[in-house]
Amino acid sequence: MKRALISVSDKRNLKKFAAALSNLGIELIVTDGTAREISREGAPVTPVTPVSELTGFAELLGGGIKTLHPAVHAAIATSSITIVVVNLIPLITIESVDIGGVALLKSAMKNVRNVAAVTDPAQYDDVIRELIENGDISYETRLKFAITAADYIVDYESKVGSVLREMRGVFRSRNEME
């Protein structure tokens, strides 16, 4: 059975996408927030496996740490998980930096020959279409998605740098006032 790991902050079209994956016989491994969204407004999509079942650990720090676990990354590295669906937590403060999502995408990109890194709900239709037509996601599409994921991470990390520079400016201003 194919498996997809889903951990998204942007929940647009998530339930429809999850249902389509499930209908194709793909097991869904999901974080708690993603599971709640999939189950909202009607019958839940099945089968849904919590990430904690894969890791053996509950989500920590109010869900802030859930996918930073060797079992998750080993499953991606060995292609036990072949679809990684992640979009990062919006960056508001340095405390909101998404570490696990970035790590998941990097693991998926590293195994681009076998794993698709899906970062945008706009990619969902392509994923489902290829799975229906070919039974898999083509290498060309996986490579295209990996490039998109790499650009997405670079943009995100640039924003992290901006937040840190802003913090440094606030720190310097406070010290000058004292």
C-alpha positions as a Markdown table, in Angstrom:
| # | Residue | x | y | z |
|---|---|---|---|---|
| 1 | Met | 0.0 | 0.0 | 0.0 |
| 2 | Lys | 1.3 | 3.5 | -0.9 |
| 3 | Arg | 1.5 | 6.0 | 2.0 |
| 4 | Ala | 1.2 | 9.7 | 2.1 |
| 5 | Leu | 2.3 | 11.9 | 5.0 |
| 6 | Ile | 0.2 | 15.1 | 5.3 |
| 7 | Ser | 1.1 | 18.0 | 7.6 |
| 8 | Val | -0.4 | 21.2 | 6.3 |
| 9 | Ser | -1.2 | 24.7 | 7.6 |
| 10 | Asp | -3.0 | 25.7 | 4.4 |
| 11 | Lys | -6.1 | 23.5 | 4.5 |
| 12 | Arg | -7.6 | 24.5 | 1.2 |
| 13 | Asn | -9.0 | 21.5 | -0.7 |
| 14 | Leu | -7.5 | 19.2 | 1.9 |
| 15 | Lys | -10.6 | 17.0 | 2.6 |
| 16 | Lys | -11.2 | 16.5 | -1.2 |
| 17 | Phe | -7.5 | 15.7 | -1.8 |
| 18 | Ala | -7.4 | 13.3 | 1.2 |
| 19 | Ala | -10.5 | 11.6 | 0.1 |
| 20 | Ala | -9.2 | 11.1 | -3.4 |
| 21 | Leu | -5.9 | 9.6 | -2.1 |
| 22 | Ser | -7.8 | 7.3 | 0.3 |
| 23 | Asn | -10.1 | 6.2 | -2.6 |
| 24 | Leu | -7.0 | 5.3 | -4.5 |
| 25 | Gly | -6.0 | 3.0 | -1.6 |
| 26 | Ile | -3.3 | 5.3 | -0.2 |
| 27 | Glu | -2.8 | 5.2 | 3.5 |
| 28 | Leu | -2.9 | 8.7 | 5.0 |
| 29 | Ile | -0.4 | 9.5 | 7.9 |
| 30 | Val | -1.5 | 12.8 | 9.3 |
| 31 | Thr | -0.7 | 15.2 | 12.1 |
| 32 | Asp | -3.5 | 15.9 | 14.6 |
| 33 | Gly | -4.5 | 19.3 | 13.2 |
| 34 | Thr | -4.7 | 17.8 | 9.7 |
| 35 | Ala | -6.7 | 14.9 | 11.0 |
| 36 | Arg | -9.2 | 17.3 | 12.6 |
| 37 | Glu | -9.6 | 19.2 | 9.3 |
| 38 | Ile | -10.1 | 16.0 | 7.3 |
| 39 | Ser | -12.8 | 14.8 | 9.8 |
| 40 | Arg | -14.6 | 18.2 | 9.9 |
| 41 | Glu | -17.9 | 18.6 | 8.2 |
| 42 | Gly | -19.0 | 15.1 | 7.6 |
| 43 | Ala | -17.6 | 11.6 | 7.7 |
| 44 | Pro | -13.9 | 11.3 | 8.2 |
| 45 | Val | -11.7 | 10.0 | 5.4 |
| 46 | Thr | -10.3 | 6.6 | 6.2 |
| 47 | Pro | -7.8 | 5.0 | 6.7 |
| 48 | Val | -6.1 | 7.8 | 8.7 |
| 49 | Thr | -3.0 | 7.0 | 10.7 |
| 50 | Pro | -1.8 | 9.6 | 13.2 |
| 51 | Val | 1.9 | 10.5 | 13.0 |
| 52 | Ser | 2.1 | 9.5 | 16.6 |
| 53 | Glu | 1.3 | 5.9 | 15.6 |
| 54 | Leu | 4.3 | 5.9 | 13.3 |
| 55 | Thr | 6.7 | 7.5 | 15.8 |
| 56 | Gly | 5.3 | 6.0 | 19.1 |
| 57 | Phe | 5.2 | 9.5 | 20.6 |
| 58 | Ala | 2.4 | 12.0 | 21.0 |
| 59 | Glu | 2.8 | 15.4 | 19.5 |
| 60 | Leu | 4.8 | 17.7 | 21.8 |
| 61 | Leu | 4.6 | 21.3 | 22.8 |
| 62 | Gly | 1.0 | 21.8 | 21.7 |
| 63 | Gly | 1.6 | 20.2 | 18.3 |
| 64 | Gly | 4.8 | 22.2 | 17.7 |
| 65 | Ile | 6.9 | 19.1 | 17.5 |
| 66 | Lys | 5.4 | 16.1 | 15.7 |
| 67 | Thr | 7.4 | 15.0 | 12.7 |
| 68 | Leu | 11.0 | 15.4 | 13.8 |
| 69 | His | 11.5 | 11.8 | 14.4 |
| 70 | Pro | 13.8 | 9.2 | 12.9 |
| 71 | Ala | 10.9 | 6.8 | 12.1 |
| 72 | Val | 9.3 | 9.5 | 9.9 |
| 73 | His | 12.5 | 10.4 | 8.0 |
| 74 | Ala | 13.5 | 6.8 | 7.6 |
| 75 | Ala | 10.1 | 6.0 | 6.1 |
| 76 | Ile | 10.7 | 8.8 | 3.6 |
| 77 | Ala | 14.3 | 7.7 | 2.9 |
| 78 | Thr | 13.2 | 4.1 | 2.3 |
| 79 | Ser | 10.2 | 5.2 | 0.2 |
| 80 | Ser | 7.8 | 3.6 | 2.7 |
| 81 | Ile | 6.2 | 7.0 | 2.4 |
| 82 | Thr | 6.1 | 8.2 | -1.2 |
| 83 | Ile | 4.0 | 11.4 | -1.0 |
| 84 | Val | 4.9 | 14.1 | 1.5 |
| 85 | Val | 2.3 | 16.9 | 1.6 |
| 86 | Val | 3.6 | 19.9 | 3.6 |
| 87 | Asn | 3.0 | 23.6 | 3.6 |
| 88 | Leu | 4.8 | 25.5 | 6.3 |
| 89 | Ile | 3.4 | 27.3 | 9.3 |
| 90 | Pro | 3.1 | 31.0 | 8.5 |
| 91 | Leu | 6.0 | 32.9 | 9.9 |
| 92 | Ile | 4.8 | 35.5 | 12.4 |
| 93 | Thr | 7.5 | 35.4 | 15.1 |
| 94 | Ile | 10.7 | 33.5 | 15.5 |
| 95 | Glu | 8.8 | 31.1 | 17.8 |
| 96 | Ser | 6.5 | 30.2 | 14.9 |
| 97 | Val | 9.4 | 29.0 | 12.6 |
| 98 | Asp | 8.5 | 25.6 | 11.1 |
| 99 | Ile | 11.4 | 23.2 | 11.6 |
| 100 | Gly | 9.6 | 19.9 | 11.1 |
| 101 | Gly | 8.0 | 20.9 | 7.8 |
| 102 | Val | 11.2 | 22.1 | 6.3 |
| 103 | Ala | 12.9 | 18.8 | 7.4 |
| 104 | Leu | 10.1 | 16.8 | 5.8 |
| 105 | Leu | 10.4 | 18.6 | 2.6 |
| 106 | Lys | 14.2 | 18.2 | 2.5 |
| 107 | Ser | 13.8 | 14.4 | 3.2 |
| 108 | Ala | 11.3 | 14.2 | 0.3 |
| 109 | Met | 13.6 | 16.2 | -2.0 |
| 110 | Lys | 16.6 | 14.0 | -1.1 |
| 111 | Asn | 14.6 | 11.0 | -2.3 |
| 112 | Val | 13.1 | 12.7 | -5.4 |
| 113 | Arg | 13.5 | 9.5 | -7.4 |
| 114 | Asn | 10.8 | 7.9 | -5.3 |
| 115 | Val | 9.0 | 10.6 | -3.2 |
| 116 | Ala | 6.9 | 13.5 | -4.2 |
| 117 | Ala | 7.2 | 16.7 | -2.2 |
| 118 | Val | 3.8 | 18.5 | -2.5 |
| 119 | Thr | 3.8 | 22.0 | -1.1 |
| 120 | Asp | 0.8 | 23.7 | -2.6 |
| 121 | Pro | -3.0 | 22.8 | -2.9 |
| 122 | Ala | -2.7 | 23.8 | -6.5 |
| 123 | Gln | -0.6 | 20.6 | -7.1 |
| 124 | Tyr | -3.3 | 18.3 | -5.7 |
| 125 | Asp | -5.1 | 17.8 | -9.0 |
| 126 | Asp | -1.8 | 16.9 | -10.8 |
| 127 | Val | -1.1 | 14.3 | -8.1 |
| 128 | Ile | -4.5 | 12.7 | -8.3 |
| 129 | Arg | -4.5 | 12.8 | -12.1 |
| 130 | Glu | -1.1 | 11.0 | -12.4 |
| 131 | Leu | -2.0 | 8.5 | -9.7 |
| 132 | Ile | -5.3 | 7.6 | -11.6 |
| 133 | Glu | -3.6 | 7.6 | -15.0 |
| 134 | Asn | -0.3 | 5.9 | -14.2 |
| 135 | Gly | -0.7 | 4.5 | -10.7 |
| 136 | Asp | 2.2 | 6.7 | -9.6 |
| 137 | Ile | 3.6 | 10.2 | -9.8 |
| 138 | Ser | 6.1 | 10.5 | -12.6 |
| 139 | Tyr | 9.7 | 11.3 | -12.0 |
| 140 | Glu | 9.3 | 14.5 | -14.1 |
| 141 | Thr | 6.5 | 15.7 | -11.8 |
| 142 | Arg | 8.4 | 14.7 | -8.7 |
| 143 | Leu | 11.4 | 16.7 | -9.9 |
| 144 | Lys | 9.2 | 19.7 | -10.7 |
| 145 | Phe | 7.6 | 19.5 | -7.3 |
| 146 | Ala | 11.1 | 19.2 | -5.6 |
| 147 | Ile | 12.3 | 22.3 | -7.4 |
| 148 | Thr | 9.1 | 24.1 | -6.2 |
| 149 | Ala | 9.7 | 22.8 | -2.6 |
| 150 | Ala | 13.4 | 24.0 | -2.7 |
| 151 | Asp | 12.3 | 27.5 | -3.9 |
| 152 | Tyr | 9.6 | 27.5 | -1.2 |
| 153 | Ile | 12.1 | 26.6 | 1.5 |
| 154 | Val | 14.6 | 29.3 | 0.3 |
| 155 | Asp | 11.8 | 31.9 | 0.4 |
| 156 | Tyr | 10.7 | 30.8 | 3.9 |
| 157 | Glu | 14.3 | 30.8 | 5.2 |
| 158 | Ser | 14.8 | 34.3 | 3.8 |
| 159 | Lys | 11.7 | 35.4 | 5.8 |
| 160 | Val | 13.2 | 33.8 | 8.9 |
| 161 | Gly | 16.4 | 35.9 | 8.3 |
| 162 | Ser | 14.2 | 39.0 | 8.0 |
| 163 | Val | 12.5 | 38.3 | 11.3 |
| 164 | Leu | 15.9 | 37.8 | 13.0 |
| 165 | Arg | 17.2 | 41.0 | 11.5 |
| 166 | Glu | 14.1 | 42.8 | 12.8 |
| 167 | Met | 14.7 | 41.4 | 16.2 |
| 168 | Arg | 18.3 | 42.6 | 16.2 |
| 169 | Gly | 17.1 | 46.1 | 15.3 |
| 170 | Val | 14.6 | 46.1 | 18.2 |
| 171 | Phe | 17.3 | 44.8 | 20.5 |
| 172 | Arg | 19.8 | 47.5 | 19.4 |
| 173 | Ser | 17.1 | 50.2 | 19.8 |
| 174 | Arg | 16.3 | 49.1 | 23.3 |
| 175 | Asn | 20.0 | 49.1 | 24.3 |
| 176 | Glu | 20.5 | 52.5 | 22.8 |
| 177 | Met | 17.6 | 53.8 | 24.9 |
| 178 | Glu | 19.0 | 52.6 | 28.2 |
